[in-house]
């Protein structure tokens, strides 16, 4: 009987001590979310802003672009930020997060600047996945995929 009472007292003391300790309320993941919320969307290329060769790193890629399906809106990207189909963002397999690229639709010469915030596309034959907003600017909603040139900005 004495052992049972001692165990109960030990358990109650342990419970009291652990309930008084603080727990982590702010994690590094939360910090990332806060920083990501402060990122402004990248606007599309407009006629009033001309880009010169010195604005680019010299890295140029060509291939097929696709765009994110609506079902990904609101889901977390590989960078930790939430995908917003109205932002000018994209997924690329190797470019660092935050890299800005000029994507040009080779069929109609329309261009848009996007920021890399995700990994993909997962289909090996594709070079880049752009957000719905970028796809609209590139006039690729109807076809779903287009041939593009991707130039990395400094």
Secondary structure, 3 states (H helix, E strand, C coil): CHHHHHHHHHHHHHHHHHHHCCCCCCCHHHHHHHHHHCCCCCCCCCCCCCCCHHHEEEEEEEEEEEECCHHHCCCECCCCCECCCCCCEEECCCCCCCCEEEEEECCCCCEEEEEEEECCCCCCCEEEEECHHHHHHCCCCCCCEEEEEEEEEC
